[in-house]
């Protein structure tokens, strides 16, 4: 007697080489979909197009950001990305130097938090001039106390960027990403 097994699935109908190609195609589609979901919703890659965070992050360097932000993660000097207070289309990178309730001031390029001088070796100043607050808040910033849910964010390359000195304190709702890793 002749016993004939009917081929019911696509994988059964293809020859061995076809089965390998079929499986590789499925793996590539699933892998691409997972990569797209990860890069779109779990990790945000960002390539720096300016030198606002130099010397720690150079122009052209790629970093990864997480959109999952809790206030407990926002410690001092933690690098974040934030939208400008008046626009959600424009964003900037910087480090948190002031948290809710802190008293902040800048006097002749020296940063003070709660009346204590905060020195930092990663800060870069490329201009020796010191501007008065009537011209710019870059080098002198009048004392403020941060309200609830407000953060003071500063770039590393202080003379070549705009940050909370120009935009003011940034609300927690405007912080869109936190740098992963160091």
Secondary structure, DSSP 8 states (H G I E B T S, - for coil): --------SHHHHS-HHHHHHHHHHHHHHHHHHHHHHIIIII-EEEE--S-TTTTTS-TT-EEEEES---GGG--TT-EEEEE-TT-SS-EEEEEEEE-TT-EEEEETTEEEETTEEE--TT-B--------TTT-SSS-EEEEE--TTEEEEE-SBGGG--SHHHH--EEGGGEEEEE---
